[in-house]
Amino acid sequence: MDYLQGTIEVARHSPLGLLQIIKRPDLQQFDATVVTVGGTNGKGSCVSVLESIFLAAGYRVASYTSPHLVQFNERIKLNGQSISDQKLLDAFREIDLARDDEVLNTFEFITLSALSVFKTFKPDIILLEVGLGGRCDPVNCVDADVTVITTVALDHINRLGGTREKIAKEKAEIMRQGKPVVLGEANMPRVLLDKAKQLNCDLYIHDKDFELVYEKDVCHWHGLHITYHNVPLTGLVSSNVACAMMVYHLLKDKLALSEADMVKGMQSLYLPGRFEFLTDNIIIDVAHNEQAISMLAHRLRQLPWKKTHAVVGVAKDKLQQSIFSEILDQINDWHVAAFGNERSAMAKELAQHLRGIGAETVVAYESIPAAYKKITNDLAANERVVIFGSFFTVAEVLQARE
């Protein structure tokens, strides 16, 4: 585990340190194919596509993602099913006893718990989503057979840095010597290309080495002198699906995957909260940073309506960035509130921020459910609502509907 040595000093002083995990080599090595997915946006989509394909092929699949949408158990899945309460508590108990006097932060504790569950489950394939950055994220203690970096954009700048280059440098550390790397953007920061070259990794870049092309009701994936025709539509961002397809192709021979497995997996795919229509005119999307909200705006432009209302709650650190600039022209009325978490921006400051960047009609509410209830009760037939800004915002709406 030579690549970890450079992080030990960081671990001693960092809330995202790896020191305790380094002491647990039994939770670092698996007799399984491991795919690690990092990036600013699209990680969950990529993992979900791969999970569906591998399950369709009959493999035992374990996945670890974050954050959850409604239930915490969603973060750890075995064969596509969220872990049971009992198994989760058993894993927590095991790690709590094993840590001795070491202090673990939340992500370290959860990651160790997930890896402990995977040891017992003995999966054929493990899918790991990087929670934050890459270099000091706990999942980085496990070597990947294939690495994916979906996008690099400004997010978590207080921890990762204020430029794409600094953020990319953190994400580059999930690459492994001689293992293939899939990049989801053509204009990635140079540091990612240099790192891949340094580690002698075969590099596959979206829009250069592979792409997903839409044609009526199906897609076609082109790459590596091969085309997969009639790829089912998923509703997810095409570049994320294309990355997952690239991984599928790289592992196709090793895992004896068929095109029928791919098609069956894509047809059964369901990932909530990604431009999901709850009704014909109510859309939810977990977009919560500038790049993701810009993509949401692009998708709204493809489906014009007479009037669009937004129900929005965001984390307070997002107000330091111009995350709403690209979507202002798509929203007629803003209905804002704080979600029930200490990280949330208050409704008053969010409203002030929106008015400051040009939003004309902004109404503040005491809660996300209150905003959602008010606007949907008054919604006309030719109007729509889009709910976004945070996983917490979308989760509170889903819970309110239940």
VOPAGU-2260 file (C-alpha; in pm, 1 decimal, decimal comma):
REM VOPAGU-2260
SITE   aa  ch    i         X         Y         Z
SITE  MET   A    0       0,0       0,0       0,0
SITE  ASP   A    1     284,2     239,4     -88,7
SITE  TYR   A    2      48,1     499,5    -230,6
SITE  LEU   A    3     -95,6     557,6     117,4
SITE  GLN   A    4     230,5     647,7     282,1
SITE  GLY   A    5     211,5    1005,5     164,1
SITE  THR   A    6    -124,7    1047,5     334,2
SITE  ILE   A    7     -25,7     929,3     679,9
SITE  GLU   A    8      81,9    1274,4     796,9
SITE  VAL   A    9    -240,0    1416,8     653,2
SITE  ALA   A   10    -427,4    1146,6     841,9
SITE  ARG   A   11    -279,6    1253,9    1174,6
SITE  HIS   A   12    -418,2    1603,6    1136,4
SITE  SER   A   13    -718,1    1564,7     907,9
SITE  PRO   A   14   -1083,8    1490,0     985,4
SITE  LEU   A   15   -1071,7    1276,3     671,0
SITE  GLY   A   16    -757,6    1090,3     777,2
SITE  LEU   A   17    -695,1     727,6     685,2
SITE  LEU   A   18    -474,6     628,0     977,5
SITE  GLN   A   19    -719,8     390,6    1141,4
SITE  ILE   A   20    -814,8     228,0     812,1
SITE  ILE   A   21    -448,6     170,4     728,6
SITE  LYS   A   22    -434,8     -41,2    1044,7
SITE  ARG   A   23    -708,8    -270,3     910,9
SITE  PRO   A   24    -551,4    -445,4     608,1
SITE  ASP   A   25    -821,9    -711,5     626,7
SITE  LEU   A   26   -1067,6    -443,7     511,7
SITE  GLN   A   27    -848,8    -325,9     222,5
SITE  GLN   A   28    -814,1    -635,4       8,4
SITE  PHE   A   29   -1098,7    -828,4    -154,6
SITE  ASP   A   30   -1125,6   -1123,4    -386,9
SITE  ALA   A   31   -1350,8    -915,7    -610,4
SITE  THR   A   32   -1342,5    -677,5    -904,8
SITE  VAL   A   33   -1342,8    -323,2    -766,6
SITE  VAL   A   34   -1462,4     -12,1    -949,5
SITE  THR   A   35   -1407,0     322,1    -775,6
SITE  VAL   A   36   -1608,3     619,7    -903,7
SITE  GLY   A   37   -1507,2     976,8    -818,4
SITE  GLY   A   38   -1599,9    1316,9    -958,3
SITE  THR   A   39   -1804,9    1623,0    -872,0
SITE  ASN   A   40   -2132,8    1507,8   -1024,3
SITE  GLY   A   41   -2270,1    1187,3   -1171,9
SITE  LYS   A   42   -2100,8     937,3    -940,8
SITE  GLY   A   43   -2426,0     785,5    -816,3
SITE  SER   A   44   -2562,7     756,4   -1169,1
SITE  CYS   A   45   -2252,7     576,3   -1291,7
SITE  VAL   A   46   -2257,9     334,0    -996,6
SITE  SER   A   47   -2628,9     266,0   -1044,7
SITE  VAL   A   48   -2588,9     178,5   -1413,3
SITE  LEU   A   49   -2300,2     -57,4   -1339,3
SITE  GLU   A   50   -2487,1    -217,2   -1050,5
SITE  SER   A   51   -2786,6    -292,0   -1274,3
SITE  ILE   A   52   -2572,5    -442,1   -1549,4
SITE  PHE   A   53   -2369,3    -664,1   -1317,6
SITE  LEU   A   54   -2681,3    -783,1   -1136,6
SITE  ALA   A   55   -2845,7    -866,1   -1468,3
SITE  ALA   A   56   -2542,4   -1082,1   -1543,7
SITE  GLY   A   57   -2597,4   -1278,4   -1223,0
SITE  TYR   A   58   -2305,4   -1147,5   -1019,2
SITE  ARG   A   59   -2299,8   -1080,6    -647,0
SITE  VAL   A   60   -2265,9    -702,4    -626,1
SITE  ALA   A   61   -2189,9    -479,8    -327,6
SITE  SER   A   62   -2207,8    -101,1    -354,2
SITE  TYR   A   63   -2121,2     186,4    -123,3
SITE  THR   A   64   -2249,6     534,8    -205,9
SITE  SER   A   65   -2325,2     865,1     -36,5
SITE  PRO   A   66   -2523,5    1056,2      57,2
SITE  HIS   A   67   -2849,3     867,8      99,9
SITE  LEU   A   68   -3176,3    1014,1     -19,6
SITE  VAL   A   69   -3438,6     896,4     229,2
SITE  GLN   A   70   -3298,0     610,4     439,5
SITE  PHE   A   71   -2941,9     583,5     565,6
SITE  ASN   A   72   -2937,2     212,7     469,2
SITE  GLU   A   73   -2933,1     315,0     101,3
SITE  ARG   A   74   -2560,1     383,7     130,7
SITE  ILE   A   75   -2471,9      14,8     159,1
SITE  LYS   A   76   -2636,9    -221,0     -87,3
SITE  LEU   A   77   -2602,3    -593,7    -136,9
SITE  ASN   A   78   -2731,3    -719,0    -469,8
SITE  GLY   A   79   -2913,7    -391,1    -523,2
SITE  GLN   A   80   -3098,8    -399,6    -189,4
SITE  SER   A   81   -3034,5    -156,6      93,7
SITE  ILE   A   82   -2872,4    -321,8     393,8
SITE  SER   A   83   -3106,1    -426,0     675,0
SITE  ASP   A   84   -3114,5    -236,0    1002,6
SITE  GLN   A   85   -2978,2    -537,6    1187,7
SITE  LYS   A   86   -2681,4    -588,8     955,6
SITE  LEU   A   87   -2603,3    -218,8     969,4
SITE  LEU   A   88   -2611,0    -214,3    1350,2
SITE  ASP   A   89   -2397,2    -528,7    1366,6
SITE  ALA   A   90   -2136,3    -366,3    1142,5
SITE  PHE   A   91   -2138,9     -46,4    1349,4
SITE  ARG   A   92   -2090,4    -251,5    1665,1
SITE  GLU   A   93   -1798,3    -443,4    1514,3
SITE  ILE   A   94   -1614,2    -128,5    1405,1
SITE  ASP   A   95   -1682,9      47,3    1733,7
SITE  LEU   A   96   -1522,4    -241,5    1922,2
SITE  ALA   A   97   -1231,5    -272,2    1678,6
SITE  ARG   A   98   -1133,3      94,2    1678,3
SITE  ASP   A   99    -999,2      83,0    2036,2
SITE  ASP   A  100    -913,5     441,4    2130,9
SITE  GLU   A  101    -888,0     569,7    1775,4
SITE  VAL   A  102   -1122,1     856,2    1691,7
SITE  LEU   A  103   -1299,9     808,6    1360,5
SITE  ASN   A  104   -1499,5    1069,8    1176,1
SITE  THR   A  105   -1837,6     984,2    1030,6
SITE  PHE   A  106   -1716,8     884,2     683,4
SITE  GLU   A  107   -1435,0     669,8     817,3
SITE  PHE   A  108   -1672,2     488,7    1050,8
SITE  ILE   A  109   -1935,4     427,3     782,5
SITE  THR   A  110   -1676,6     320,5     524,4
SITE  LEU   A  111   -1517,5      70,2     761,1
SITE  SER   A  112   -1863,6     -61,4     841,4
SITE  ALA   A  113   -1943,3    -104,4     472,5
SITE  LEU   A  114   -1615,9    -285,8     406,2
SITE  SER   A  115   -1681,2    -510,8     704,9
SITE  VAL   A  116   -2021,4    -602,8     560,4
SITE  PHE   A  117   -1861,4    -671,1     221,9
SITE  LYS   A  118   -1609,4    -910,6     381,4
SITE  THR   A  119   -1896,5   -1121,1     510,3
SITE  PHE   A  120   -2104,7   -1093,5     191,5
SITE  LYS   A  121   -1813,4   -1198,0     -35,3
SITE  PRO   A  122   -1924,0   -1013,3    -349,4
SITE  ASP   A  123   -1791,3   -1073,2    -698,6
SITE  ILE   A  124   -1794,9    -700,4    -770,8
SITE  ILE   A  125   -1757,0    -399,1    -540,9
SITE  LEU   A  126   -1866,7     -50,4    -650,2
SITE  LEU   A  127   -1725,9     234,3    -439,6
SITE  GLU   A  128   -1834,6     596,7    -467,8
SITE  VAL   A  129   -1588,3     857,7    -344,3
SITE  GLY   A  130   -1759,9    1080,6     -89,3
SITE  LEU   A  131   -1532,4    1385,8    -103,2
SITE  GLY   A  132   -1231,5    1452,7    -324,5
SITE  GLY   A  133   -1028,4    1135,5    -343,6
SITE  ARG   A  134    -684,5    1156,4    -185,9
SITE  CYS   A  135    -807,2    1152,0     174,3
SITE  ASP   A  136   -1144,9     991,0     121,8
SITE  PRO   A  137   -1175,1     664,3     317,1
SITE  VAL   A  138   -1269,6     455,1      10,9
SITE  ASN   A  139    -923,8     530,0    -127,3
SITE  CYS   A  140    -780,8     261,3      99,7
SITE  VAL   A  141    -913,6      -2,7    -141,7
SITE  ASP   A  142    -733,9     -60,5    -472,0
SITE  ALA   A  143    -954,9     -27,3    -778,7
SITE  ASP   A  144    -936,3    -239,2   -1092,4
SITE  VAL   A  145   -1100,4      43,9   -1286,3
SITE  THR   A  146   -1122,9     409,6   -1185,5
SITE  VAL   A  147   -1385,3     654,7   -1309,7
SITE  ILE   A  148   -1376,3    1033,2   -1265,6
SITE  THR   A  149   -1703,4    1164,5   -1402,3
SITE  THR   A  150   -1661,1    1543,0   -1383,4
SITE  VAL   A  151   -1447,3    1806,2   -1213,3
SITE  ALA   A  152   -1621,2    2126,1   -1106,7
SITE  LEU   A  153   -1615,8    2374,0    -820,2
SITE  ASP   A  154   -1768,3    2218,1    -509,0
SITE  HIS   A  155   -1646,5    2174,7    -149,1
SITE  ILE   A  156   -1388,0    2441,6    -229,5
SITE  ASN   A  157   -1315,6    2502,7     139,7
SITE  ARG   A  158   -1171,1    2149,6     157,5
SITE  LEU   A  159   -1058,1    2069,9    -194,5
SITE  GLY   A  160    -943,3    2406,8    -325,7
SITE  GLY   A  161   -1088,1    2693,5    -524,7
SITE  THR   A  162    -985,3    2587,9    -876,2
SITE  ARG   A  163   -1059,2    2289,8   -1097,7
SITE  GLU   A  164    -688,6    2209,4   -1105,1
SITE  LYS   A  165    -663,7    2184,1    -725,2
SITE  ILE   A  166    -981,1    1975,2    -704,8
SITE  ALA   A  167    -862,2    1748,8    -987,1
SITE  LYS   A  168    -533,0    1691,6    -807,1
SITE  GLU   A  169    -726,7    1551,6    -510,0
SITE  LYS   A  170    -942,6    1332,2    -731,8
SITE  ALA   A  171    -644,1    1201,8    -929,8
SITE  GLU   A  172    -520,7    1011,0    -625,6
SITE  ILE   A  173    -783,1     737,2    -669,8
SITE  MET   A  174    -598,1     616,1    -980,5
SITE  ARG   A  175    -389,1     299,0    -949,6
SITE  GLN   A  176     -68,9     184,9   -1116,5
SITE  GLY   A  177    -138,7      27,0   -1454,3
SITE  LYS   A  178    -517,3      23,0   -1410,3
SITE  PRO   A  179    -756,1     179,3   -1665,7
SITE  VAL   A  180    -902,0     523,7   -1598,4
SITE  VAL   A  181   -1227,5     656,4   -1746,8
SITE  LEU   A  182   -1283,1    1034,1   -1762,8
SITE  GLY   A  183   -1631,3    1175,3   -1817,6
SITE  GLU   A  184   -1527,7    1510,3   -1968,9
SITE  ALA   A  185   -1308,2    1595,3   -2265,3
SITE  ASN   A  186   -1167,8    1913,2   -2108,3
SITE  MET   A  187   -1039,0    1767,6   -1782,3
SITE  PRO   A  188    -760,4    1953,6   -1597,3
SITE  ARG   A  189    -413,0    1855,1   -1714,0
SITE  VAL   A  190    -319,3    1711,5   -1375,0
SITE  LEU   A  191    -548,2    1411,9   -1436,1
SITE  LEU   A  192    -382,4    1331,5   -1768,0
SITE  ASP   A  193     -36,4    1370,6   -1617,2
SITE  LYS   A  194    -123,5    1142,5   -1324,5
SITE  ALA   A  195    -257,7     873,9   -1556,2
SITE  LYS   A  196      61,6     890,7   -1762,7
SITE  GLN   A  197     278,0     877,9   -1449,7
SITE  LEU   A  198      99,4     561,8   -1332,1
SITE  ASN   A  199     100,6     406,1   -1680,2
SITE  CYS   A  200    -280,3     389,5   -1685,8
SITE  ASP   A  201    -473,9     334,5   -2006,1
SITE  LEU   A  202    -689,8     646,6   -2035,3
SITE  TYR   A  203   -1036,7     664,6   -2190,6
SITE  ILE   A  204   -1192,8    1010,0   -2235,2
SITE  HIS   A  205   -1557,9    1090,7   -2306,7
SITE  ASP   A  206   -1621,8    1257,8   -2644,6
SITE  LYS   A  207   -1273,7    1149,5   -2754,8
SITE  ASP   A  208   -1251,8     773,9   -2704,1
SITE  PHE   A  209   -1619,1     694,4   -2645,1
SITE  GLU   A  210   -1962,5     857,5   -2662,9
SITE  LEU   A  211   -2333,8     787,4   -2633,8
SITE  VAL   A  212   -2544,6     899,6   -2928,7
SITE  TYR   A  213   -2923,3     935,5   -2905,4
SITE  GLU   A  214   -3148,9     831,0   -3190,4
SITE  LYS   A  215   -3524,7     845,1   -3133,1
SITE  ASP   A  216   -3608,4     593,2   -2858,2
SITE  VAL   A  217   -3266,7     427,7   -2822,7
SITE  CYS   A  218   -2898,2     513,6   -2789,4
SITE  HIS   A  219   -2582,5     386,2   -2953,1
SITE  TRP   A  220   -2249,7     369,3   -2768,7
SITE  HIS   A  221   -1940,7     418,6   -2982,0
SITE  GLY   A  222   -1587,9     349,7   -2865,4
SITE  LEU   A  223   -1271,9     145,6   -2911,2
SITE  HIS   A  224   -1360,0      45,5   -3268,3
SITE  ILE   A  225   -1686,4    -106,3   -3152,5
SITE  THR   A  226   -2049,1       9,0   -3134,1
SITE  TYR   A  227   -2322,5    -117,8   -2905,3
SITE  HIS   A  228   -2655,0     -51,7   -3076,0
SITE  ASN   A  229   -2997,6     -11,7   -2917,3
SITE  VAL   A  230   -2880,5      84,7   -2569,0
SITE  PRO   A  231   -3198,4     150,5   -2364,2
SITE  LEU   A  232   -3278,5     505,9   -2257,6
SITE  THR   A  233   -3232,7     573,8   -1885,3
SITE  GLY   A  234   -3322,3     939,0   -1827,2
SITE  LEU   A  235   -2980,5     994,4   -1667,9
SITE  VAL   A  236   -2716,5    1239,5   -1793,9
SITE  SER   A  237   -2569,3    1081,7   -2106,1
SITE  SER   A  238   -2202,5    1131,1   -2014,9
SITE  ASN   A  239   -2250,0     937,3   -1689,0
SITE  VAL   A  240   -2419,0     651,2   -1871,4
SITE  ALA   A  241   -2143,1     660,2   -2133,3
SITE  CYS   A  242   -1878,1     626,7   -1858,7
SITE  ALA   A  243   -2056,5     326,9   -1710,5
SITE  MET   A  244   -2075,1     171,9   -2057,8
SITE  MET   A  245   -1701,0     225,4   -2096,4
SITE  VAL   A  246   -1641,9      32,8   -1773,7
SITE  TYR   A  247   -1879,7    -238,5   -1895,5
SITE  HIS   A  248   -1675,3    -269,9   -2212,7
SITE  LEU   A  249   -1343,2    -280,7   -2026,2
SITE  LEU   A  250   -1468,6    -562,9   -1801,6
SITE  LYS   A  251   -1680,9    -739,2   -2061,5
SITE  ASP   A  252   -1435,5   -1017,0   -2143,5
SITE  LYS   A  253   -1296,0   -1058,2   -1791,1
SITE  LEU   A  254   -1646,0   -1105,2   -1646,6
SITE  ALA   A  255   -1799,1   -1277,6   -1950,5
SITE  LEU   A  256   -2066,1   -1009,7   -1986,2
SITE  SER   A  257   -2304,6   -1021,7   -2279,4
SITE  GLU   A  258   -2482,6    -739,7   -2459,6
SITE  ALA   A  259   -2806,6    -896,2   -2336,2
SITE  ASP   A  260   -2683,3    -842,0   -1978,0
SITE  MET   A  261   -2621,0    -477,2   -2058,5
SITE  VAL   A  262   -2962,0    -425,4   -2216,9
SITE  LYS   A  263   -3146,2    -605,9   -1937,1
SITE  GLY   A  264   -2958,7    -406,8   -1672,5
SITE  MET   A  265   -3029,4     -73,4   -1837,9
SITE  GLN   A  266   -3397,0    -158,4   -1878,2
SITE  SER   A  267   -3433,3    -235,1   -1506,8
SITE  LEU   A  268   -3243,0      73,2   -1391,1
SITE  TYR   A  269   -3407,1     309,9   -1144,4
SITE  LEU   A  270   -3226,8     589,1    -960,2
SITE  PRO   A  271   -3455,0     831,4    -774,4
SITE  GLY   A  272   -3402,7    1204,8    -764,5
SITE  ARG   A  273   -3224,2    1251,3   -1096,5
SITE  PHE   A  274   -3454,4    1466,0   -1310,0
SITE  GLU   A  275   -3735,5    1242,0   -1194,4
SITE  PHE   A  276   -4097,7    1321,6   -1275,2
SITE  LEU   A  277   -4315,6    1256,0    -971,2
SITE  THR   A  278   -4614,1    1361,9   -1182,0
SITE  ASP   A  279   -4646,4    1511,4   -1528,8
SITE  ASN   A  280   -4555,3    1855,2   -1391,9
SITE  ILE   A  281   -4354,4    1792,0   -1072,5
SITE  ILE   A  282   -3980,9    1726,0   -1113,9
SITE  ILE   A  283   -3722,6    1645,4    -846,6
SITE  ASP   A  284   -3347,3    1669,7    -893,5
SITE  VAL   A  285   -3068,1    1642,8    -636,7
SITE  ALA   A  286   -2858,9    1904,0    -824,3
SITE  HIS   A  287   -2673,5    2101,4    -557,7
SITE  ASN   A  288   -2371,2    2268,9    -716,6
SITE  GLU   A  289   -2307,7    2498,6   -1010,9
SITE  GLN   A  290   -2232,8    2230,0   -1267,1
SITE  ALA   A  291   -2529,6    2010,2   -1172,5
SITE  ILE   A  292   -2774,6    2302,2   -1161,0
SITE  SER   A  293   -2646,9    2421,6   -1499,2
SITE  MET   A  294   -2724,0    2073,9   -1637,6
SITE  LEU   A  295   -3069,0    2087,4   -1477,9
SITE  ALA   A  296   -3130,3    2422,7   -1650,4
SITE  HIS   A  297   -3025,5    2269,5   -1983,2
SITE  ARG   A  298   -3276,0    1987,1   -1941,4
SITE  LEU   A  299   -3553,7    2229,4   -1847,4
SITE  ARG   A  300   -3486,7    2426,3   -2166,7
SITE  GLN   A  301   -3548,1    2111,2   -2368,0
SITE  LEU   A  302   -3898,8    2087,9   -2216,3
SITE  PRO   A  303   -4039,3    2442,8   -2217,4
SITE  TRP   A  304   -4348,3    2523,0   -2010,6
SITE  LYS   A  305   -4555,5    2837,2   -1972,5
SITE  LYS   A  306   -4449,3    2884,5   -1609,5
SITE  THR   A  307   -4198,3    2710,6   -1381,7
SITE  HIS   A  308   -4192,9    2731,0   -1003,0
SITE  ALA   A  309   -3889,5    2624,4    -801,5
SITE  VAL   A  310   -3888,5    2482,0    -449,0
SITE  VAL   A  311   -3532,1    2524,6    -327,3
SITE  GLY   A  312   -3322,8    2465,0     -16,5
SITE  VAL   A  313   -2942,3    2467,4     -22,8
SITE  ALA   A  314   -2646,4    2427,1     209,0
SITE  LYS   A  315   -2522,7    2761,0     342,0
SITE  ASP   A  316   -2174,6    2723,5     190,3
SITE  LYS   A  317   -2332,9    2716,8    -156,9
SITE  LEU   A  318   -2430,6    3081,8    -122,2
SITE  GLN   A  319   -2063,1    3167,8    -164,1
SITE  GLN   A  320   -2092,3    3052,7    -525,0
SITE  SER   A  321   -2304,1    3157,2    -822,4
SITE  ILE   A  322   -2482,1    2824,5    -842,9
SITE  PHE   A  323   -2814,4    2969,4    -963,7
SITE  SER   A  324   -2687,8    3193,6   -1244,6
SITE  GLU   A  325   -2746,7    2941,7   -1525,9
SITE  ILE   A  326   -3100,0    2854,2   -1417,1
SITE  LEU   A  327   -3240,0    3202,2   -1344,0
SITE  ASP   A  328   -3396,3    3233,4   -1689,7
SITE  GLN   A  329   -3586,8    2904,2   -1640,9
SITE  ILE   A  330   -3757,8    2989,1   -1311,4
SITE  ASN   A  331   -4051,6    3228,6   -1283,6
SITE  ASP   A  332   -4119,0    3204,0    -910,0
SITE  TRP   A  333   -3882,4    3090,0    -631,8
SITE  HIS   A  334   -4019,9    2923,3    -317,5
SITE  VAL   A  335   -3736,4    2888,3     -66,9
SITE  ALA   A  336   -3693,3    2734,8     277,2
SITE  ALA   A  337   -3432,7    2579,2     502,3
SITE  PHE   A  338   -3416,3    2201,1     513,7
SITE  GLY   A  339   -3403,7    2038,7     854,9
SITE  ASN   A  340   -3027,4    2019,7     890,7
SITE  GLU   A  341   -2767,5    2244,9    1051,4
SITE  ARG   A  342   -2589,3    2274,8     715,4
SITE  SER   A  343   -2887,5    2451,8     556,7
SITE  ALA   A  344   -2894,6    2814,1     451,1
SITE  MET   A  345   -3177,0    3000,1     620,2
SITE  ALA   A  346   -3474,1    3095,7     403,1
SITE  LYS   A  347   -3412,4    3465,9     461,0
SITE  GLU   A  348   -3050,4    3460,9     346,6
SITE  LEU   A  349   -3131,8    3235,6      49,1
SITE  ALA   A  350   -3409,7    3473,3     -58,2
SITE  GLN   A  351   -3174,7    3769,7     -19,9
SITE  HIS   A  352   -2909,2    3595,3    -227,2
SITE  LEU   A  353   -3155,0    3514,2    -508,4
SITE  ARG   A  354   -3289,7    3868,8    -521,3
SITE  GLY   A  355   -2931,5    3993,9    -529,5
SITE  ILE   A  356   -2854,5    3800,3    -848,2
SITE  GLY   A  357   -3173,3    3902,5   -1026,8
SITE  ALA   A  358   -3457,2    3672,3    -919,4
SITE  GLU   A  359   -3778,9    3875,4    -923,5
SITE  THR   A  360   -4038,8    3670,6    -735,5
SITE  VAL   A  361   -3902,6    3501,0    -422,0
SITE  VAL   A  362   -4120,5    3371,9    -136,7
SITE  ALA   A  363   -3975,4    3235,7     188,7
SITE  TYR   A  364   -4139,2    2953,6     388,8
SITE  GLU   A  365   -4086,5    2796,0     728,4
SITE  SER   A  366   -4000,3    2455,0     580,2
SITE  ILE   A  367   -3950,1    2266,5     254,1
SITE  PRO   A  368   -4273,6    2063,7     300,2
SITE  ALA   A  369   -4466,8    2388,1     361,4
SITE  ALA   A  370   -4331,4    2540,2      40,1
SITE  TYR   A  371   -4404,8    2223,5    -155,6
SITE  LYS   A  372   -4759,3    2194,3     -20,5
SITE  LYS   A  373   -4842,6    2557,7     -92,8
SITE  ILE   A  374   -4719,7    2564,9    -450,1
SITE  THR   A  375   -4859,7    2225,3    -552,6
SITE  ASN   A  376   -5201,7    2311,0    -407,2
SITE  ASP   A  377   -5211,3    2627,3    -619,4
SITE  LEU   A  378   -5051,1    2479,4    -932,1
SITE  ALA   A  379   -5231,2    2543,7   -1260,1
SITE  ALA   A  380   -5250,0    2281,0   -1533,9
SITE  ASN   A  381   -5001,1    2461,4   -1758,9
SITE  GLU   A  382   -4742,6    2516,3   -1482,3
SITE  ARG   A  383   -4470,5    2294,4   -1338,8
SITE  VAL   A  384   -4262,0    2267,5   -1022,7
SITE  VAL   A  385   -3897,1    2171,2   -1002,7
SITE  ILE   A  386   -3753,4    2082,5    -660,1
SITE  PHE   A  387   -3374,5    2097,8    -624,7
SITE  GLY   A  388   -3077,9    2236,9    -432,7
SITE  SER   A  389   -2984,0    1946,1    -206,0
SITE  PHE   A  390   -3036,3    1577,7    -138,6
SITE  PHE   A  391   -3202,0    1695,0     185,1
SITE  THR   A  392   -3448,0    1916,1      -4,4
SITE  VAL   A  393   -3557,4    1633,0    -233,0
SITE  ALA   A  394   -3574,4    1386,4      57,9
SITE  GLU   A  395   -3804,8    1615,8     257,8
SITE  VAL   A  396   -4041,0    1647,0     -36,8
SITE  LEU   A  397   -4049,5    1269,5     -86,0
SITE  GLN   A  398   -4117,9    1218,1     282,9
SITE  ALA   A  399   -4390,5    1483,9     278,5
SITE  ARG   A  400   -4560,2    1307,4     -13,2
SITE  GLU   A  401   -4560,7     981,3     181,0
